[in-house]
Each structure stands twice: as structure tokens, then as C-alpha cells.
Amino acid sequence: MSRGKIQSRVGTVISDKMDKSVIVDVVQIKKHQRYKKSIKRNSKFIAHDESGQCKIGDRVLILEARPYSKNKRWKVSKILEQGSPLEAEVLEVEVAE
């Protein structure tokens, strides 16, 4: 019995300070229905990272999962590309502000 399609998102890790958890920033670009202008939307998801391999700046694929905690309902499926150390420093500064 299938329970429906599992949602997936691709985003960038912006925080890895928690144990077995990362915060992933997902950017969506959509066109306005009437004015056709591109609108950028950011969403932050807390995802479960069992192995703890994700670092700041990595692009990851996250999948919808069972609730792990109050706010954590996503899990890291795989790391698509490793982030560079320079990108990580820039992301940390942006998150701190």
C-alpha cells in the first residue's frame, strides 16, 4: 500500500552545530501570476543527519520523513556537492546577522 509521494527538496546547509541535525536553506524561484516577476522564497528545514557528515555550504537532497522531534520532519538523503571552506565562512556570517 502506497501512502503517497515522498516530497524532496535540494538546499544548502547553513548550520551544522547540532548533534545529528542540520539546518537546510531551500530557495524557490517562482513567477508572480499577474506581473510575471521572479520572486525568490527561502525556507529553512531542520533535517536529520545520522552520520554527521554534512558541513556548512554543502548542497544536499532532503526527503520528507517521520517526525524525529518537535520541528524535525526531514532527513538528509545524500550530499550532492561539497561546499568550499570560503562559502562556509560567508554563510556563517550571514546566519549570525
Protein Blocks (a to p, Z undefined) as FASTA:
>chain_A
ZZbjcdddddddfbfkbghiacdddddddddfklopacddddddddddfkomacghiacd
ddddddfblmlccdcfbdfbdcdfklmmmmmmmmmZZ
